[in-house]
Amino acid sequence: MPNLIVMSGDGERKKVSLSPGETVLDGLLDAGVEVSYGCKSGVCHSCLLQTPDQDAIPYEAQQGLRSVERGQGYFLSCKCKPEKSLRIQLEGVQQRYQSKVVSLDKVADSIWRLRLTKSLAYRPGQYLTLKHSSGVIRSYSIASHPIHDDFIECHIRAFPDGKFSHIVKSELKVGDSLELLGPYGRCVYEKTESSRVLFMGGMGTGLAPLYGIARDALMQGHTGQIFMLIGASQSNNLYHQSELAKLSRAYPNLKIEYSIQKLDNTAAILPISDIYETAAKLLPNMTGCEAYLCGNQSFVKRLRKECFLRGASLSDIKSDEFLRAVA
Amino acid sequence: MSVYEQIGGAAAVDAAVDIFYRKVLVDDRISEFFDTVDMEDQHKKQKAFLTMAFGGPNQYTGKDMREAHAHMNLTDEHFNAVAEALVGTLNELSVPQEHIDSIVSIAVSVKDDVLNK
């Protein structure tokens, strides 16, 4: 059975035994060690810890981390089920930033647009973890541009039973403080070949990172065609269309297409279509294309497979999979 | 000189892996084994398999082959589907028939381990 040796800043050591299959995070919490955590799904990165025993870190516990973090022995304790014993360095490992709410607007049936004061540097396409004063922690993609916007914008899909959704719907006000952690993620535009065809597929608030990535690419002088396909579960969850239309008027190489998955009681502006079929029609051959896919995990998984089957190389498919927090 | 070296070594594996992966993903007989969330990880495994099948440097042992496939309840049909995908890939890359024959014989040599016989 693997043991954890917890080393705190003041030199104190504590031994914690893990049960079979138990994560480092659960083991530490059971033993009364104070560790911050959020989603318990490997998404929010709030439970990031560091160990000098890098060989003992399982692969899953470092997925999604930046290479510099991996190299320094950081790992996600909620995804870490070690086979060997580990020493754990308990110290303030995360840089935290304070931001204030600039505006909060409902932009679609279940989507809210949150703007925060710009308190950290990021790349379009990355995501942040937001911590509310009540302790609720969630991760959201950034829709704004670090140079052209003087705020940080996130799009929040509200779920009927969601904790952060509840805060957004009924508590959060302009001027309130939120703590930010991050930024995280590698789904960002890299200017390698500016004439390349780019495909961007997003479902729901997957639009947020794609809007940022598209603006980043265009402002860096990308000349190749950019096909952006935005899906929504229902037409009353389509949003941000005027911003996208404005962007494609300014940059004729950006083509935007929408796909609504099912009918709702609002007058349907657009016909119902299958987003995967729409994607195939838009770009039947993806050989040599670069793809950016953002949205829920099953959507990203299926679209990634289809892009690959239509000729895109796996290393040219970047993605941001949204997971729902379990805690 | 091994087949692996004759067909171009690691570069040949790189050229083959995407073609091979696409073939197994669309083959209803076997796609479920390859259709995972972590496509990068699957891609790595297939590179390792192709390197082995091409006679390149690998650390596979019969025991590894058995353990890796034991829980999948594989049959001749599954094995044949993978073999067809392999041959189809090599044909697409215009690999000479004599090399295809050597590669197929390497793949067949692990058949009993894979099918747990």
Boltz contact constraints between the chains, C-beta under 6 A:
constraints:
  - contact:
      token1: [A, 301]
      token2: [B, 37]
      max_distance: 6.0
  - contact:
      token1: [A, 309]
      token2: [B, 22]
      max_distance: 6.0
  - contact:
      token1: [A, 314]
      token2: [B, 39]
      max_distance: 6.0
  - contact:
      token1: [A, 314]
      token2: [B, 43]
      max_distance: 6.0
